[in-house]
C-alpha cells in the first residue's frame, strides 16, 4: 500500500507541473505613450577662438592671451559668473604667400626661399556657459568685436533637466494609459495593473554663428556693445514609454 500511495502522490505532482506548464500566459496590452514639455532655457553655451600673431611664437602667444583677457573682461560686464574653459591651444608657423604646399628643395633652409617661416599664429579654443541667456547674443557680438572668430552660441540648455524629464515621462505615461484604456474598452476587456515600463528621452538645440577671417586693430575699444534681441527657442524635452498592462481575467 505504501508504494501505491507514493506512486499516486508522484502522479499528482507531475499532473500539477503539467498544468502549470500548459497554463496560458497572462493576457496583456502593450502600448507606446509620448509626452513632451517645453521649457525656457536657462543656460547658453558660447564658443569662440582666440588668435594671436607675431614674429616669434612667444609674441603670437602674448597677443592671443591679451586678446582673451580683453574679451573675458568685457563679457563679465554682462555675466560676472562666466568661467572660460579651454578646449585646445595651437601655435603654427606662418609662411610666405608664394609658398605652395610642402614643396621644398632638399638643401633648402628655413631662412631662405618662399617657404621660409615669416611668423607664428597662436589659436586657443574657448567655451563659455552663461546663465545670461537673454544677453548671450550680445555676448557673441562682443567677443567678435574683441578679436575672436568663429564665435557662436553652440546650444541652449537646461542647467538641471531632471524636472522637465519627469514631467515628460508623466505626460507619456498618461498618454499610454489613455491608449490602453481605449483599446481595452473597444475589446470589452478590463484593464489591469502595469506590468512593465521602459523610457527614452530627447532634447534639442540651435546655433547662432558669427565668422570672420581678420583681427580688428589692437586698440579696438569695448564701447557700448550692439544689443541682440534674443528670444531663445524653448527646450523641448520628450519621452517615449513602452508600457505593458495586464488584462484582468
C-alpha positions as CSV (number, residue, x, y, z in Angstrom):
1,X,0.0,0.0,0.0
2,X,2.8,2.4,0.8
3,X,4.2,2.0,-2.7
4,X,0.8,2.7,-4.2
5,X,0.4,5.9,-2.1
6,X,3.9,7.2,-3.1
7,X,3.1,6.5,-6.8
8,X,-0.2,8.3,-6.6
9,X,1.5,11.3,-4.9
10,X,4.1,11.5,-7.6
11,X,1.5,11.2,-10.3
12,X,-0.5,14.1,-8.8
13,X,2.7,16.2,-8.6
14,X,3.5,15.5,-12.3
15,X,0.0,16.5,-13.3
16,X,0.3,19.7,-11.3
17,X,3.5,20.6,-13.1
18,X,2.0,19.8,-16.5
19,X,-1.0,22.0,-15.7
20,X,1.3,24.9,-14.7
21,X,3.4,24.5,-17.8
22,X,0.3,24.5,-20.1
23,X,-1.3,27.4,-18.3
24,X,-1.8,30.3,-20.7
25,X,0.3,33.5,-20.3
26,X,-1.2,36.5,-18.5
27,X,-3.2,38.4,-21.2
28,X,-1.7,41.9,-21.7
29,X,-1.8,45.0,-23.8
30,X,1.4,46.7,-24.9
31,X,1.2,50.4,-25.9
32,X,3.5,53.3,-26.6
33,X,3.0,56.6,-24.9
34,X,4.5,60.0,-25.9
35,X,4.8,63.2,-23.9
36,X,6.8,66.4,-24.1
37,X,7.2,69.7,-22.2
38,X,8.6,73.0,-23.4
39,X,10.9,74.9,-21.0
40,X,12.7,78.2,-21.5
41,X,16.5,77.5,-21.5
42,X,18.4,78.9,-18.6
43,X,21.9,78.2,-19.9
44,X,23.6,79.2,-23.2
45,X,27.0,77.8,-24.4
46,X,29.2,80.1,-26.4
47,X,32.3,79.0,-28.2
48,X,35.0,81.1,-29.9
49,X,38.6,81.0,-31.0
50,X,41.2,83.5,-29.9
51,X,44.0,84.4,-32.3
52,X,47.4,86.0,-31.9
53,X,50.1,86.7,-34.5
54,X,53.8,87.6,-34.0
55,X,57.2,87.3,-35.5
56,X,58.1,84.7,-32.8
57,X,55.9,82.1,-31.1
58,X,56.1,84.0,-27.8
59,X,54.8,87.2,-29.5
60,X,51.9,85.3,-31.0
61,X,51.0,83.7,-27.7
62,X,51.2,87.0,-25.9
63,X,48.9,88.6,-28.4
64,X,46.5,85.7,-28.1
65,X,46.5,85.9,-24.3
66,X,46.0,89.7,-24.3
67,X,43.0,89.3,-26.7
68,X,41.5,86.6,-24.4
69,X,41.8,88.8,-21.3
70,X,40.1,91.8,-23.1
71,X,37.3,89.6,-24.3
72,X,36.8,87.9,-20.9
73,X,36.7,91.3,-19.1
74,X,34.1,92.6,-21.5
75,X,31.9,89.5,-21.3
76,X,32.0,89.6,-17.5
77,X,30.3,93.0,-17.7
78,X,27.2,91.1,-18.9
79,X,27.7,88.0,-16.8
80,X,30.2,88.2,-13.9
81,X,29.9,84.5,-13.3
82,X,31.3,83.1,-16.5
83,X,34.4,80.9,-16.4
84,X,36.0,80.5,-19.9
85,X,37.2,76.9,-20.4
86,X,40.0,76.0,-22.9
87,X,39.4,73.1,-25.3
88,X,42.6,73.5,-27.4
89,X,45.7,75.6,-27.9
90,X,47.7,75.6,-31.1
91,X,50.8,77.5,-32.3
92,X,51.6,77.2,-36.0
93,X,54.4,78.7,-38.2
94,X,53.3,81.1,-41.0
95,X,55.0,81.1,-44.4
96,X,55.1,83.5,-47.3
97,X,52.1,83.7,-49.7
98,X,54.2,82.3,-52.6
99,X,54.9,79.1,-50.7
100,X,53.0,76.3,-52.3
101,X,52.2,73.4,-50.0
102,X,55.1,71.3,-48.8
103,X,57.3,71.6,-51.9
104,X,60.9,72.0,-50.5
105,X,64.3,71.6,-52.1
106,X,66.5,69.0,-50.4
107,X,69.0,71.7,-49.4
108,X,66.6,74.5,-48.7
109,X,66.9,76.2,-45.3
110,X,64.2,77.7,-43.2
111,X,65.8,81.1,-43.5
112,X,65.7,81.0,-47.3
113,X,63.2,80.5,-50.1
114,X,59.5,81.2,-50.5
115,X,58.5,78.7,-47.7
116,X,60.7,80.3,-45.0
117,X,58.9,80.9,-41.7
118,X,57.8,84.5,-41.5
119,X,56.0,84.4,-38.2
120,X,53.7,82.5,-35.9
121,X,50.0,82.2,-35.3
122,X,48.6,81.1,-31.9
123,X,45.0,79.9,-31.5
124,X,43.0,79.0,-28.4
125,X,39.5,77.5,-28.4
126,X,37.2,78.8,-25.7
127,X,33.9,77.5,-24.3
128,X,31.7,79.6,-22.0
129,X,28.5,78.6,-20.3
130,X,26.4,81.6,-19.2
131,X,23.1,81.9,-17.3
132,X,22.5,85.3,-19.0
133,X,20.6,83.7,-21.9
134,X,18.9,86.9,-22.9
135,X,22.4,88.6,-23.3
136,X,24.1,85.6,-25.0
137,X,23.6,87.1,-28.5
138,X,25.0,90.4,-27.4
139,X,28.0,88.4,-25.9
140,X,28.6,86.8,-29.2
141,X,28.9,90.2,-30.9
142,X,31.1,91.5,-28.2
143,X,33.5,88.6,-28.4
144,X,33.7,89.0,-32.2
145,X,34.4,92.7,-31.7
146,X,37.3,91.9,-29.4
147,X,39.1,89.9,-32.0
148,X,37.6,86.4,-31.5
149,X,36.5,84.5,-34.6
150,X,34.2,81.5,-35.2
151,X,32.1,82.9,-32.4
152,X,28.8,81.1,-31.9
153,X,26.1,80.1,-29.5
154,X,26.5,76.4,-29.9
155,X,23.4,75.5,-27.9
156,X,20.8,76.4,-25.3
157,X,20.2,74.0,-22.5
158,X,18.7,73.5,-19.0
159,X,21.1,73.6,-16.1
160,X,19.0,70.9,-14.4
161,X,16.8,68.9,-16.8
162,X,15.5,66.4,-14.3
163,X,12.3,68.3,-13.6
164,X,11.5,68.6,-17.3
165,X,12.3,64.9,-17.9
166,X,10.0,63.9,-15.0
167,X,7.1,66.0,-16.5
168,X,7.7,64.5,-19.9
169,X,7.6,60.9,-18.6
170,X,4.4,61.7,-16.6
171,X,2.8,63.0,-19.8
172,X,4.0,59.9,-21.7
173,X,2.6,57.6,-19.1
174,X,-0.8,59.4,-19.1
175,X,-0.8,59.1,-22.9
176,X,-0.1,55.3,-22.7
177,X,-2.9,55.0,-20.0
178,X,-5.4,56.7,-22.3
179,X,-4.4,54.5,-25.3
180,X,-4.6,51.3,-23.3
181,X,-7.9,52.2,-21.8
182,X,-9.4,52.8,-25.2
183,X,-8.1,49.5,-26.5
184,X,-9.5,47.6,-23.5
185,X,-12.9,49.3,-23.8
186,X,-13.0,48.6,-27.5
187,X,-12.2,45.0,-26.9
188,X,-14.7,44.7,-24.0
189,X,-11.8,43.9,-21.6
190,X,-10.9,45.1,-18.1
191,X,-7.6,46.8,-17.9
192,X,-5.3,45.5,-15.1
193,X,-2.2,46.9,-13.4
194,X,1.0,47.9,-15.2
195,X,3.4,45.0,-15.7
196,X,6.5,46.7,-17.4
197,X,7.6,50.2,-18.4
198,X,10.6,51.4,-20.5
199,X,11.5,55.0,-21.4
200,X,13.7,57.1,-23.8
201,X,14.1,60.9,-23.8
202,X,15.5,63.6,-26.2
203,X,16.4,67.3,-26.2
204,X,17.0,70.0,-28.9
205,X,19.4,72.9,-29.6
206,X,20.1,75.6,-32.1
207,X,23.0,77.7,-33.4
208,X,23.8,81.4,-33.8
209,X,27.1,82.0,-35.7
210,X,29.4,84.9,-36.4
211,X,32.5,84.1,-38.5
212,X,35.5,86.3,-39.5
213,X,38.9,85.9,-41.1
214,X,40.6,89.1,-39.9
215,X,41.6,90.5,-36.5
216,X,40.5,94.1,-35.7
217,X,43.1,96.7,-34.7
218,X,44.5,96.0,-31.2
219,X,43.2,99.4,-30.0
220,X,39.6,98.4,-30.8
221,X,37.7,99.5,-27.7
222,X,34.8,97.9,-25.9
223,X,32.3,100.7,-26.1
224,X,28.6,100.1,-25.9
225,X,28.0,96.6,-27.4
226,X,25.5,96.0,-30.1
227,X,22.4,94.6,-28.4
228,X,21.0,91.4,-29.9
229,X,17.3,91.0,-29.0
230,X,17.4,87.3,-28.4
231,X,14.4,85.2,-27.6
232,X,15.8,81.7,-27.3
233,X,13.6,78.9,-28.5
234,X,12.2,76.7,-25.7
235,X,13.9,73.4,-24.9
236,X,11.7,70.5,-25.9
237,X,12.1,67.6,-23.5
238,X,10.4,64.5,-24.8
239,X,9.9,60.9,-23.6
240,X,8.5,57.8,-25.2
241,X,7.4,55.0,-23.0
242,X,6.5,51.4,-23.8
243,X,4.0,50.2,-21.2
244,X,2.7,46.6,-20.8
245,X,-0.7,46.5,-19.0
246,X,-2.2,43.3,-17.6
247,X,-5.7,42.3,-18.7
248,X,-7.9,41.3,-15.7
249,X,-9.3,37.8,-16.0
